[in-house]
Amino acid sequence: MNISPEPLKPGDLLRVIASSGCLREFEAFEKGIEIWRSRGYQVELSPGYDSRWGYLAGKDEARLTQLTEALNDPNCKGILCARGGYGSTRLLEKMGLLSQTTTPKWLIGFSDVTGLLWNHQRLQIQGVHGPLLTTIDAEPEWSKIRLFDLVEGRSLAPLKGNGWGNGKAKGVLFPANLTVATHLLGTPWQPPFQNVILALEDVGEAPYRIDRMLTQWRMMGVFQGVSAIALGRFSNCAPPPHIPSFTVAEVLRDRLSDLHIPIVSELPFGHDGVNAALPVGVMAELDGDQGILMVST
């Protein structure tokens, strides 16, 4: 069973880390910090959050220090990731199989943060696949409220998408960026996929690349234990101009519909639009007939 953190409450200390790409969206970042502070939280910036080393937010050792110090800080109740980009898997390589932290903490982010969220789950601590500090200001009010409902211990409303049929299924919810998750397959950070509901999204990948990744999942037999699949937004994934191609929607249908499990597409999470918060590693139910995802908190 997961060791869930205590619900957050105003006055709690949250630490900001830059685990992945270097910070570029400074105005959006400041607005994100203010949103959390306006809820009454203490938000502390980890030293080096604004560093730059190539496309990364500082060297691996410095970014890993931000993460481990936040995890080991007994006063810190949650970790807010600044942005995505790339780099979390480099931290996994450096940290090895990080042992269980003494006090469970919330870890909040998505996209490249998938690597850390899945490692957080391996430690049996619940994370949140949800808005980053650089993206939360763009969320509609209901999505912001949903995030705070989740971390503050209130129930979540179901999410509605486009059901593909095959009834209902229950399982442990694993939200992820498809590209990052694909590169975790076969590593120690791949979670067990028996009786799980995958929730997948991506950005900036041409349809043939989505096809290539899903084909890899199929060839590795990963889908065999999966109970259901929730598909979020696949944004900026149009085919290159003047080149014959399937659409990304056609690729998803072709590569997934013959699994004969409940699948719901067009759910409101992912890049470049509403990114409804989803807990990582909790029980959920997907209704492929009605197109509904319900999660437990």
C-alpha positions, 0 to 999 in steps of 0.5 A, spaced: 500 500 500 502 507 498 504 511 504 500 517 502 503 524 505 498 528 510 494 533 506 497 539 505 494 545 509 496 553 509 502 554 513 506 548 510 513 549 507 514 547 500 520 547 496 521 548 489 526 544 485 528 545 478 530 537 476 529 538 469 530 543 463 533 550 465 528 555 467 526 560 461 519 562 463 520 566 469 514 570 469 510 564 469 514 561 474 513 567 478 506 567 477 506 560 479 509 561 486 504 567 487 498 562 486 501 557 492 503 563 496 496 566 496 493 559 498 497 560 505 503 556 503 511 557 505 514 556 498 522 556 499 526 556 492 532 551 492 539 554 491 540 553 484 533 553 481 535 558 476 542 555 474 543 553 467 548 548 464 546 547 456 539 545 456 539 542 463 537 546 470 544 545 472 549 539 473 546 533 475 549 533 482 547 540 483 539 538 481 540 531 485 542 535 491 536 540 490 531 533 490 535 529 496 535 536 500 528 537 499 526 529 500 530 529 507 528 536 510 523 534 515 520 541 515 518 540 508 511 537 506 511 538 499 516 539 492 514 543 487 517 542 480 519 548 476 518 546 469 519 539 465 524 539 459 529 533 460 533 531 465 529 527 470 532 520 468 539 523 469 538 524 476 535 517 477 541 514 474 545 518 479 541 517 485 541 509 484 535 506 487 533 511 492 531 509 499 524 510 502 524 517 505 522 518 513 517 523 512 512 522 506 512 528 501 508 530 495 511 531 489 508 535 484 509 536 476 508 532 469 512 531 463 519 530 464 517 529 471 514 522 470 521 519 471 521 522 478 513 521 479 515 513 477 520 513 482 516 516 488 511 511 486 517 505 487 518 508 494 510 507 495 509 515 496 503 518 492 505 523 487 501 528 483 501 528 475 499 536 475 501 543 473 508 545 474 510 552 477 511 554 470 504 552 467 499 553 473 497 560 472 494 558 465 490 553 468 482 554 468 480 555 475 476 549 476 483 545 474 487 549 479 481 548 485 482 540 483 489 540 484 488 543 491 483 539 492 487 533 491 493 535 495 489 538 501 485 531 502 478 533 498 475 528 493 476 529 486 470 529 480 470 524 475 474 526 468 470 525 462 473 523 455 471 519 449 470 512 451 472 506 446 468 501 449 470 494 453 466 496 459 469 498 466 476 496 469 479 498 476 487 498 477 492 503 480 493 509 476 500 511 473 500 517 469 505 519 465 508 522 459 509 517 453 516 518 451 519 519 458 515 512 460 518 509 454 525 510 456 524 507 463 521 501 460 526 495 462 529 499 467 529 498 475 524 504 475 519 501 470 513 500 475 510 493 475 504 493 470 499 488 473 492 491 474 494 498 472 491 504 469 496 507 464 494 515 463 498 517 457 500 524 454 505 527 449 507 533 446 511 535 439 511 527 437 510 526 430 505 520 429 510 515 426 514 516 433 508 515 437 507 509 433 514 507 434 513 508 441 507 504 442 510 498 438 515 498 443 510 497 448 507 491 444 513 488 443 515 488 450 509 485 452 508 491 457 500 491 455 499 484 457 498 486 465 494 493 463 487 493 465 485 500 462 488 506 458 486 513 459 489 518 454 490 525 455 492 530 450 497 529 444 499 536 442 503 539 437 503 532 434 501 533 427 504 529 421 510 533 417 507 537 412 507 534 405 509 527 407 504 521 407 502 520 414 496 517 419 494 522 424 496 521 431 488 519 433 489 514 427 495 511 430 492 511 437 486 507 435 491 502 430 496 501 436 491 500 442 484 498 440 486 491 439 488 490 446 480 489 448 481 493 454 477 499 456 480 505 453 478 513 454 481 518 449 481 526 449 481 526 457 483 533 459 490 532 461 497 534 458 501 539 455 498 545 451 491 546 455 487 544 461 492 539 465 487 536 470 491 533 476 491 526 477 494 522 483 500 517 482 499 510 485 492 510 487 486 506 485 482 508 479 476 506 475 476 507 467 469 506 464 470 505 457 463 505 455 461 512 458 468 515 457 469 516 465 475 516 469 474 516 476 480 516 481 480 515 489 484 520 494 
